[in-house]
Amino acid sequence: MAAQAKDDNVTDPAPFCAMAMQLTARSLEKLPDTAAARAAILAHIAELEGAIRTSSIFVQQYAGSPVKLVVLPEYLFTSYPGRISIPDFAARVGFAADGPEYAALGKLAEKLGVHLAGNAYETDAAFPGFYFQTSFIVAPDSKVVLRYRRLLSMFAPSPHDVWEAYLDKYGIEGVFPVARTEIGNLAAIASEEILYPEIARALALRGAEVFCHSSSEIGSPLATNKDIAKQARAFENLAYVVSANTAGISGTAMPLASADGNSQVIDWKGRILAQSGDGETFTAFAGIDLASLRKARRTPAMTNYLARQRPQLFAAAYAAAAEPFRGPDGMMQGGKPTIPDRDHFLRAQEEVIARLDKAGII
């Protein structure tokens, strides 16, 4: 992939703060119908204005720089699907690209004057009956400037499952999108995808400087797998990570605080600049210094891990190892997308494990 030349007319952004809003996700599973679910989503979006505005005012007064990037938790407006079928969940809560949910989020970003990053389940007219878990970024002009569909998920369709058709429609730029904005080059990583270095690396190789990480995970005083991975993805790519966790999930039988705490802002050296405790809070906020990041990326040094990387070195090894793993187009039959049942995902992983065993990899 060819590197983009630096534009000498581009100046580094003025200092600003990024803020991870640790908020309670709301399950819609107990609502009576689709109309009630849709109304609840829009009402929830509207509620965010006051919380973000007052939090941003505090941050600017405290830190001296305005909040220009706000990251929301994973599936904040719906929670996860559980056992409901893929087409039923898509119809009930899936955001359409031109739907009222994105319009409401656009108005919110415009009112607040921020880039608003979040995560939702999204439908796509090109793949009827499907949903993709999508991380999005809405700009202050109300437009969606980035739409990243989660690639590695245990229980949801991936663009890789409809790969050729997906590439035909969106190209590789739609698989690994990076938004070049006035506050830097922004990318999104969904939830446990932070555990997979290849995703962050692919985005960094396309210019990403800030990873917006929407998550819903176990918070702990111990270093969790995700906590370790967030720091690793930051320093190995010389990039910031702004990670927003849920403050629990309401409306289910699961104990509320099962996915709560540890929202973080991590700098490009892998240092945790801010970390939240439990509950709903904005306290994971920090200044973003892109001038220093860009200087470090352009300076020959042992710690310039991005410049020292040699992607071509590993391409052959990855290609040679690919066969036992899950391949592309697993949800295509006869050239058309085929919606799987919920048990498909476990069966597919069992088949991969069997092939890895036969190949002597495990």
Summary of the structure (lengths in Angstrom):
residues: 362
radius of gyration: 20.1
end to end distance: 32.2
largest distance: 60.4
contacts: 1168
relative contact order: 0.14
helix: 37%
strand: 22%
